[in-house]
Structures are given as C-alpha cells and as structure tokens.
C-alpha cells in the first residue's frame, strides 16, 4: 500500500511577520472548512498539527471535532514555544523566535503539556502525532514525546539544514542534510520525515542557474509555497520509485489557506490558484496509486507490517 499523508501546521495568521509581543489572530480557521471539504473529495485525511492559539479558538474546535470523530481527519500537536504558556523569559542572544529545546526542561515540559491537555479536553482525543515548531528536535524533546505517549513525529526535513536559522539563545537549528529519509524509529517514536529531495533537472533561467541546478541539484519540497506543480509531480514520481519508501508527505500552513495569511498567497486569485495546483497534484498522486491516511493510522500500519 502507498500512503499519502497531508500535514497542516495549524497555527495563527501570518506568523512569518510575528514579533515579540504581537497579538496573534486566528482568522484562518474560517478557511479550513474549504480545505477539509476539498480533501474529502479525494478521500484524503488531513493531519492538523495544532498549536496553542488554534486549539483555543472555539470556531476551530466546533468545526474540526466532528470531523475527527467521523474519522475524516486527525488533530496532532504543534508547539510554538514563544507564545505557548507558561511564558518564560529567555536571555536573547540571537534574532529568531525561540525553539522549544532552548527552555529549561521543566518549562519545556509545561509548555508542551499545556497544549497537549487542551487538545485532549477540547477534541476528546489525546494527540499522538507531532511536529516541532520551526522543525527542531533533540533527544530531550523525543523523551518528552515518549513520556506523553506521542507515537509519531514528522519534524525531520531531509536535505535541509536549519543551522543558519537562529533561535533566541541558539545560533541555529538542526542540520538534516544527511538524515534517514525513510520512516524510522527515534528513541521509541516513529519519525516520518517530510518528502523533500535534492533533484538535478533542466530548468529555465540564466545559464549559471541552469548549470548549478544540473550539477548540484535543487531542494524540492512537497509543499506548494516552495515548489511548482511540475516540480512536485517530478518529486512524487521519483519518490514513488524509491525502495522502502511507501508514503508521500505533503505540507502547508493553515494560514496559507487564507488571503493575506502568509507571504505566499496574498490575493483571492492566489488562493484559487493554490487550489487548482493542489487539485492537479492530488489527482496525480491518486493516479500513482496513493491512498489517504492519517499519521496515527500510518504508525499502526508501520507497526503491523514492520515496514520502513
């Protein structure tokens, strides 16, 4: 069986422009029903990796809870350390928003627990899937997931380094350039890395750009904000031929579904074009034989089959 996993970082509006102390709005929750309905037409099941401000939004909870109960989607956990209670002041050395792993262990745990139990109480199910805010993990974080019986993480980004993405006390994040691209166990948790590959291909542009892409390749994500439809199709076709890889993992942010909710899709035309691209991509993936699955169900299949 070949699996298509849709992951949505479900969070406040346009956090790319967030600065310390800003009020975080969650109007993008109103754009989620269109996306959920869209996925259901393909029989795909999104995983809404949900952070603190979104699980506090009654509109999101009232809409998504019946969908979870019907088995049409999943709610996992996604922690943005900087505004997730309890608030804790770090001594700033660098310009970025802090990674959760920068906080003292007890604060890190309390922040995670705050959102974990809100999801449990408001959705009626404990979250068993997770993605780290800003993608950064370490051994302490995996131990925390294990403590809360979280089964799956999807924070690894093959071929991508976050070493030049500062936090508040850390100069940069993880270097995933050499990480295992297969689903694999890390400290008792199933890691399901993002579908990202370095691809060498012909492309338009300057001679220098074309030669560089042919020789060094370019990083292609299964993410419409960062890759064209043709690039994503090419990526899917290549991954489909890889041994021991039985899934494709797509991602976007919930705020990218809203006009002006991100730097990428600023107008109604942009949003409509996003849906056109996703429609063609989802149709392509379906024709390759991929079936929709949540991360929780993928973990069960992985354990049952003992597959990578």
C-alpha positions as CSV (number, residue, x, y, z in Angstrom):
1,X,0.0,0.0,0.0
2,X,1.2,3.5,-0.9
3,X,0.1,6.3,1.5
4,X,-0.5,10.0,1.0
5,X,-0.1,12.0,4.2
6,X,-1.3,15.6,4.4
7,X,0.2,17.6,7.2
8,X,-1.1,21.1,8.1
9,X,0.8,23.3,10.6
10,X,-2.4,24.7,12.2
11,X,-1.4,28.0,13.7
12,X,-2.1,31.7,13.8
13,X,-2.3,34.1,10.9
14,X,0.9,35.1,9.1
15,X,3.4,34.2,11.8
16,X,6.2,35.0,9.3
17,X,5.7,38.6,10.4
18,X,5.4,37.9,14.1
19,X,7.4,39.9,16.6
20,X,7.7,39.6,20.3
21,X,4.5,40.9,22.0
22,X,2.3,40.9,18.8
23,X,-1.3,39.7,19.2
24,X,-1.8,36.5,17.3
25,X,-5.0,36.3,15.3
26,X,-6.6,33.1,14.2
27,X,-9.0,34.2,11.4
28,X,-7.5,31.4,9.1
29,X,-9.7,29.0,11.0
30,X,-12.5,30.2,8.7
31,X,-10.6,28.9,5.7
32,X,-10.2,25.4,7.0
33,X,-13.6,24.0,6.0
34,X,-13.0,24.7,2.3
35,X,-9.7,22.7,2.5
36,X,-11.2,19.9,4.5
37,X,-14.1,19.5,2.0
38,X,-11.6,19.7,-0.8
39,X,-9.5,16.8,0.7
40,X,-12.6,14.7,1.3
41,X,-13.4,14.8,-2.4
42,X,-10.1,12.9,-2.9
43,X,-10.8,10.7,0.2
44,X,-7.6,12.2,1.8
45,X,-7.4,12.8,5.5
46,X,-5.5,15.8,6.7
47,X,-3.5,15.9,9.9
48,X,-4.0,19.2,11.6
49,X,-0.8,19.7,13.7
50,X,-2.4,22.2,16.1
51,X,-0.8,24.9,18.2
52,X,-1.9,26.7,21.3
53,X,-3.8,29.7,19.8
54,X,-5.7,27.5,17.4
55,X,-6.9,24.9,19.9
56,X,-8.1,27.9,22.0
57,X,-10.3,29.1,19.0
58,X,-13.8,27.9,19.6
59,X,-14.6,28.1,15.9
60,X,-11.8,25.7,15.0
61,X,-12.8,23.2,17.8
62,X,-16.5,23.3,16.9
63,X,-15.7,22.6,13.2
64,X,-12.9,20.1,13.5
65,X,-14.1,17.9,16.4
66,X,-17.0,16.3,14.5
67,X,-14.6,15.7,11.6
68,X,-12.2,13.9,13.9
69,X,-15.0,11.8,15.4
70,X,-16.0,10.8,11.8
71,X,-12.5,9.7,11.0
72,X,-12.1,12.3,8.3
73,X,-9.0,14.0,9.7
74,X,-6.7,14.0,12.7
75,X,-5.6,16.6,15.2
76,X,-2.0,16.4,16.3
77,X,0.2,18.8,18.4
78,X,2.5,21.6,17.2
79,X,4.2,23.8,19.8
80,X,5.4,27.4,19.2
81,X,7.5,28.0,22.2
82,X,7.5,31.8,22.2
83,X,3.8,32.3,22.9
84,X,2.7,28.9,24.3
85,X,2.0,29.2,28.1
86,X,3.6,29.3,30.6
87,X,5.6,32.3,29.4
88,X,9.2,32.3,30.3
89,X,11.8,35.0,29.5
90,X,15.0,33.8,27.9
91,X,18.1,35.9,27.6
92,X,18.2,36.9,24.0
93,X,21.4,36.4,22.1
94,X,20.0,35.9,18.6
95,X,17.2,37.4,16.5
96,X,14.9,34.4,15.9
97,X,11.9,33.1,17.7
98,X,13.0,30.5,20.3
99,X,12.9,26.8,19.8
100,X,11.2,24.8,22.5
101,X,14.5,23.0,23.2
102,X,16.0,26.3,24.4
103,X,13.9,26.4,27.5
104,X,14.8,24.7,30.8
105,X,13.5,21.1,30.9
106,X,10.6,21.8,33.3
107,X,9.4,24.8,31.3
108,X,9.7,22.8,28.1
109,X,7.5,20.1,29.6
110,X,5.0,22.6,31.0
111,X,4.6,24.3,27.6
112,X,4.1,21.0,25.8
113,X,1.6,19.8,28.5
114,X,-0.5,23.0,28.2
115,X,-1.3,22.4,24.6
116,X,-1.4,18.6,24.9
117,X,-4.1,18.7,27.5
118,X,-6.1,21.4,25.8
119,X,-6.3,19.2,22.7
120,X,-7.3,16.2,24.8
121,X,-10.0,18.2,26.6
122,X,-11.3,20.1,23.6
123,X,-11.1,17.5,20.9
124,X,-11.8,14.5,23.1
125,X,-8.7,12.5,22.0
126,X,-5.1,12.7,23.1
127,X,-2.8,13.8,20.3
128,X,-0.5,11.0,19.2
129,X,1.2,12.9,16.3
130,X,3.6,15.9,16.5
131,X,5.6,18.3,14.5
132,X,8.1,20.7,16.3
133,X,7.7,24.4,15.9
134,X,10.5,25.5,13.5
135,X,11.3,21.8,12.8
136,X,13.9,21.4,15.6
137,X,14.2,18.3,17.7
138,X,16.7,16.8,20.1
139,X,17.0,13.9,22.5
140,X,15.2,15.7,25.3
141,X,12.3,16.5,23.0
142,X,12.0,12.9,21.9
143,X,12.0,11.8,25.5
144,X,9.2,14.3,26.1
145,X,7.1,12.8,23.3
146,X,7.7,9.4,24.7
147,X,6.6,10.5,28.2
148,X,3.3,11.7,26.7
149,X,2.9,8.6,24.6
150,X,3.1,10.5,21.3
151,X,3.6,7.9,18.7
152,X,4.7,9.9,15.6
153,X,6.9,12.9,14.9
154,X,7.3,14.5,11.4
155,X,9.8,17.2,12.1
156,X,12.8,15.9,10.0
157,X,13.4,17.7,6.8
158,X,15.8,15.6,4.6
159,X,18.4,17.6,2.6
160,X,17.6,20.8,4.6
161,X,19.7,22.4,7.3
162,X,18.3,24.9,9.8
163,X,21.8,25.7,11.1
164,X,21.5,29.3,9.9
165,X,18.0,29.8,11.4
166,X,18.7,31.4,14.8
167,X,16.6,31.0,17.9
168,X,16.9,33.3,20.9
169,X,19.9,31.5,22.6
170,X,20.9,29.1,19.8
171,X,22.8,30.2,16.7
172,X,20.8,27.8,14.6
173,X,18.7,24.6,14.5
174,X,19.2,21.0,13.2
175,X,21.2,20.0,10.2
176,X,19.0,17.4,8.5
177,X,21.0,17.2,5.2
178,X,22.1,13.6,5.9
179,X,19.1,12.3,7.8
180,X,17.4,9.0,7.0
181,X,14.6,9.7,4.5
182,X,12.7,6.6,5.4
183,X,10.2,6.3,8.3
184,X,12.2,5.0,11.2
185,X,12.2,4.8,15.0
186,X,14.0,7.5,17.0
187,X,14.0,7.0,20.8
188,X,10.8,4.9,20.6
189,X,8.9,7.4,18.4
190,X,8.2,6.8,14.7
191,X,9.8,9.5,12.7
192,X,8.1,10.2,9.4
193,X,10.4,12.7,7.5
194,X,9.0,15.3,5.2
195,X,9.0,14.4,1.5
196,X,12.0,16.6,0.3
197,X,14.7,15.6,-2.2
198,X,17.6,17.2,-4.0
199,X,16.8,16.9,-7.7
200,X,19.0,17.6,-10.6
201,X,17.0,18.7,-13.6
202,X,16.9,21.1,-16.5
203,X,15.2,24.4,-15.7
204,X,14.6,27.8,-17.2
205,X,16.7,30.8,-16.2
206,X,20.2,32.1,-16.6
207,X,23.0,29.8,-17.8
208,X,24.6,30.0,-14.4
209,X,21.4,29.0,-12.7
210,X,20.7,26.1,-15.1
211,X,24.2,24.7,-14.8
212,X,24.1,25.0,-11.0
213,X,20.8,23.0,-10.9
214,X,22.1,20.3,-13.2
215,X,25.3,19.9,-11.3
216,X,24.3,20.5,-7.6
217,X,20.6,20.0,-7.8
218,X,17.9,21.9,-6.1
219,X,15.9,21.2,-2.9
220,X,12.3,20.4,-3.7
221,X,9.6,20.1,-1.0
222,X,6.2,18.6,-1.4
223,X,4.8,22.0,-0.4
224,X,3.1,24.3,-2.9
225,X,4.5,27.5,-1.3
226,X,8.0,26.4,-2.2
227,X,7.7,24.3,-5.3
228,X,5.9,24.5,-8.7
229,X,3.3,21.9,-9.7
230,X,5.7,20.3,-12.2
231,X,8.5,20.1,-9.6
232,X,6.1,18.5,-7.1
233,X,5.0,16.0,-9.7
234,X,8.6,15.2,-10.6
235,X,9.3,14.8,-6.9
236,X,6.4,12.4,-6.4
237,X,7.4,10.3,-9.4
238,X,11.0,10.0,-8.1
239,X,10.0,9.1,-4.6
240,X,7.5,6.5,-6.0
241,X,10.4,4.6,-7.4
242,X,12.5,4.6,-4.2
243,X,12.7,1.3,-2.3
244,X,11.5,1.2,1.3
245,X,9.5,4.5,0.9
246,X,5.8,3.8,1.0
247,X,4.5,7.4,1.6
248,X,4.4,10.9,0.3
249,X,4.1,13.7,2.9
250,X,2.6,17.0,1.8
251,X,2.6,20.1,4.0
252,X,1.3,23.6,4.2
253,X,0.2,26.0,6.9
254,X,-3.4,26.6,7.8
255,X,-2.8,30.4,7.4
256,X,-1.7,29.8,3.8
257,X,-5.3,28.9,3.0
258,X,-6.4,32.5,3.9
259,X,-5.9,35.6,1.8
260,X,-3.0,37.5,3.3
261,X,-2.3,34.8,5.8
262,X,1.2,34.2,4.6
263,X,3.9,35.8,2.4
264,X,2.9,33.4,-0.4
265,X,-0.8,33.7,-1.1
266,X,-1.9,37.3,-0.8
267,X,-5.0,37.6,-3.0
268,X,-8.2,35.7,-3.8
269,X,-6.5,34.8,-7.1
270,X,-3.5,33.3,-5.3
271,X,-5.8,31.2,-3.1
272,X,-7.9,30.0,-6.1
273,X,-4.7,29.1,-8.0
274,X,-3.4,27.2,-4.9
275,X,-6.5,25.1,-5.0
276,X,-6.0,24.5,-8.8
277,X,-2.4,23.4,-8.2
278,X,-3.4,21.1,-5.3
279,X,-6.3,19.6,-7.3
280,X,-3.9,18.7,-10.1
281,X,-1.3,17.4,-7.6
282,X,-3.8,15.3,-5.6
283,X,-5.2,13.9,-8.8
284,X,-1.7,12.9,-10.0
285,X,-0.9,11.3,-6.6
286,X,-4.2,9.3,-6.7
287,X,-3.3,8.0,-10.2
288,X,0.0,6.9,-8.9
289,X,-1.9,4.7,-6.5
290,X,-1.6,6.6,-3.2
291,X,-4.4,6.4,-0.7
292,X,-5.0,8.9,2.0
293,X,-4.0,8.1,5.6
294,X,-3.5,10.0,8.9
295,X,-0.2,9.8,10.7
296,X,-1.8,7.9,13.5
297,X,-3.1,5.2,11.1
298,X,0.2,5.2,9.3
299,X,2.0,4.4,12.6
300,X,-0.3,1.5,13.1
301,X,0.3,0.2,9.6
302,X,4.1,0.6,10.1
303,X,4.0,-1.4,13.3
304,X,1.7,-4.1,11.9
305,X,3.8,-4.6,8.8
306,X,7.2,-3.9,10.4
307,X,8.0,-1.9,7.2
308,X,10.2,1.1,6.8
